Each structure stands twice: as C-alpha cells, then as structure tokens.
Amino acid sequence: MNYLAHIALAPNNDNARIGNYLGDFVKGREDCLRKCYKSEIVDGIMLHRKIDYFTDTAPEFIKMTALFKTEFRRISPIIVDVMLDHLLIRHWEDLMPSSLENFIESAYKTLYKIVDDDIYPEKCRKFTKRLIERDAFRVYSSMDGIHEVLCGINRRLKNRTNLPEASHAILQNYVILDSLFMKFFPQLQHYTKEQ
C-alpha cells in the first residue's frame, strides 16, 4: 500500500495517522519504538506493518504484481503500490465515508505536524514537506500523475530502473487491476478494523 491508503486505513486521529504513515520511515522493534514515540503513533506503525503483510500476501495483490513480473521483475510491487492509491481515489466515494477533498485536506494538516518536529527522522520530514508542497495525493488521481510518481520513485532508487516505462503496461492492464482492487480493498478495510 502507498501513503494515501495507509492514512485512510488508520483510525481517525492524528497520532494513529502519523504512525501509519511513518511505517516506511522508521524501523525497529515495537518495544524500542515505544521509548521514542507516543503509544498511538507506535500502534499506527504496527498497523502499517500488518497492512503491508496482509497486502503482500493477498491473492489479488500477487495477481496484480504478476501482471508486471516479466517486464519489471523485482519492482512490480512498487508499480502495484502506486496503483492502489490511484484506484482508491478512483473508487473513493464507494469505499470511504468522507469526501476525498475533505480527507486530503485533513491528511495534509496531520502530516504537516511531522515537518517541523525533530522527533521524526530527517528523511521523513523532508519527504513529507515535498509531498505536501507537490499536493501528491491529488497527483495520484490521473495517469499523468502516476507516471510522474513512478519517475520520482525511480530518481530516489539507488539503482535506476525501467519504472518510468510502466505507464504503458498499467494502461494495458488497467481493467484487470481495477477489478482485482475492488475485490482486495474491502477485505483490507475489514482486516484493519479488526486490528
């Protein structure tokens, strides 16, 4: 899952959302994290890890990544992660209780709390500032935006890949991706509510 989905799946409070967003930026055992962060933030980090495990092992996610394995090999999960946020936006009104616009504005306000707080890793603070400034969550709504996101990820990878070329393959598989997403995401929502 990518950033928008992680925040959307978190309990509706700032600390839980921050924690679920932080999952890609902080590592370590739960007991060590509890010495550094508020309890709700650590609960969010742990939820992020559970969501990632659920996603990576879901049959629908495996089928989605298989669509890109031949051409994109090890980076196929990155492509699918990005598409999951795109597809969430596409189906937002059917899947989520609040409007997308209200949610995005609320999410940015929450994430801005990370930017100037040195309790969070510097890399995370810089990335979060850029994410908000670029209005990244709205970028995910279009295929041009998806291409921009894939290019940005590729620039951040140590070893450059053919990730920017994935846009064409996404379009070829869009209907299948959409169908698999609509089977997968409600299951993930149910799973997170039980955690």
N, C-alpha and C positions, 0 to 999 in steps of 0.2 A: 504494500500500500504506500501511497505517497502522502505528502504533508496535509493536504486538504482533507483527505479521508480520515487520517489519524485524528485530526482535531474534531472532525464531525462525529467520530465514534466515541470520543471521550465524554465523560459525564459533564453536565453543563455548569462548570465552574472554572475560573481562570487557572487555578493551580493544576487541576486534572488535565486541562487542555494543554498547558505548558508542558507538563510531564509527558503526555502522549506525543507531543511534537518533539521533545528532546531525545526521544529514544534512539535516533540515528546519530546523536552528537555525544552522548555520554555512555560510557561502558562501565563495567564493574559489577560486583555482586550487590545484591539488594541491601545487605547489612551495611556495607560501606557507603552506599548511596544515601542511606537514612541518616548518616552522620553529616552529610553535606546539604541535603535539601529537605524541605517540608514534606510531611508524610503524604499529602495529596499529590505532590509532584512525583514522588517516588512511586506511588500507586499508579500514576499515569505512565511513567517509564516502564513499569512492569506490564501494564496493559498493552503498551506499544509492542513489547516483545511477544506477548501472547497473540496479538493480532498478526504480527509478522509470521509467527509459526503457523497459525491457522491458515493464513493466506498461502504460504509457501507449500503447504501440504494439501490444499483443497484441490479436488479433481478438476474443477473448472479452471483454476489458475495454471495447473500443469498443462491442461489442453491449450490454454492461451499461449503459454510460453513455447509449446511445441510448434505453434504456427510460425515461429521465428527462429527456431533452433538451427535449421540448415544454413541459413544465411548469416545469422547473428550470434550463434553459439552462446557463449557464456553471458553475453549482455542482453539476451532475450528477456530475462526477468525485469531488467530496467525498463525496457520498452513497455512491458505489460503494467508495471507500477505506474508509469506516467499515464497510460491509457485508462487505468482505473479511476484516476482523478477526473480525467476528461469525461468518462462515461457517467461518473457520479454527478457531475454538473449537468450533463445531458438529461439525466433522469431524476434530478434533484426534487422536483415538485412531487414525484410519485413516491419517493423514498424517505424524505426528510420532513420534519414537522414545521420548520420555519422557512421563510423565504430565503433564497440564495443570497440576495443582496444584503439582507439584514445579517445573515450568518457571516458573510465575508467581512463586513464592517466590524462586527463583534470580534471575529477571529484576529483581525489586524490590531485592534485595540489590545487584545490579550497578548499577542506576540510582541507588541511594542514594549511590554514590560521587561522583556529579555534584553533588549538592545543596550540599555544603559546600566545593566546590573552585572557587576563583575563576578557574581557568584556563578554565572554561566560561562562555559568555555568561550574564549575569544572568537574562535572559528564560527561557533554557533551565533554569536551576537552579530558578527559581520554579515554572515549569510542571511540572517533574519532581517537585518536592515535592508539589504538588497532585495529580498523577497517582497517586503512591503513597498519599497520605493518603485519596484517594477510592476506592482499590482499583479503578482504572479498567479494568484488564484483565478483571476479573470482571464489571464493568458491561456489557461488550460481549456477554455471553452471552445476554441477554434483549432482547426488542423494546422493553420499557420502558426498558431501559438504552440502547439505540440511540437512542431518542427523546431521552433525557437528554443523550447525547453530541452529537446534532445541535443541540440547543438551546444547549449550551455553545459549540460552534463558532460558531454564529450570533452569540452575545454577543461573541465575540472579533473578528469581522469588522468592518472599519471601516464598511462599508455593510451594514446589516441586510438579510436576505434572507427568503425563504419556506422556508428549510431545515427549520424545525421541522415543517412540513406534509408532509415527505417520508415520514414513517412510514406513512401510508396507502398511498402509491404503492409503498413497499417491500413491504408485505404483499400487494398486488395482483400483484406481480412476483416474489414470493419463490421459487417453484418454478423459474422460468427463471434467476434469479440463482444459485440453488443448483447447478443443472445446469452453467451456464457456469463457475462457480467450480471445480467438480470436474474440468473439462477444463483450466482455466487453471493452477491452483496446482501440480500435479505438473510441468508444463512449467517453471514458475518455479523450483521446487526443483532441477530438473535444471540449469537455466541457472546458478543461483547456485553449485552445486557445481563447475561448470566454470570459474568466475572465479578 
